[in-house]
Amino acid sequence: SECECIGHFKLLFSLLRVHGAGQVQQLALEVVNIVTSNQDCVNNIAEAIVLSNLLALLHSLPSSRQLVLETLYALTSNTKIVKEAMLKGALIYLLDMFCNSTHPQVRSQTAELFAKMTTDKLVGPKVSITSSVDVSQIL
């Protein structure tokens, strides 16, 4: 069950950084995606502070962008993860996906993730302000 992963997320997320082993990264991502359905797992992932490994996959494993975005969407139900995402530059990664992706589904998922992050009660207002500043500087 998902709960068996609790306490092992640093190890699991470290597999997302194994460059040159796309299949290992893909399988680790699939496991992470599955466990996000369990709130205890999401809370444990938040405590592990490992989001940067997932964000890096947006560029290092382009074939899995939709699954990465789906996983991020599930994880952003936790305020601590939204805060970590802000600190790790997630808005820049997401803005890049939204502006430069040629796949409508990726752009749609990115917009949904932006919207979800802005609804967080504690960090959402900062997400809104930061993203509006970033967009205005680009335009």
Number of C-alpha atoms within 10 A of each C-alpha: 7 15 12 9 16 16 14 13 20 17 13 17 23 14 18 26 19 14 12 10 11 16 12 15 24 19 13 19 21 15 15 25 19 15 22 22 14 13 16 14 23 23 18 17 26 21 14 17 16 19 20 17 16 21 21 15 21 20 13 18 17 10 13 18 20 18 17 23 24 18 20 23 21 20 25 22 18 16 18 19 24 26 20 18 21 18 11 14 12 20 20 14 15 22 18 14 22 19 10 11 13 10 11 10 12 20 21 14 20 27 16 15 19 21 15 17 27 19 15 18 10 13 18 20 14 16 23 16 11 14 18 11 11 14 11 9 8 6 5
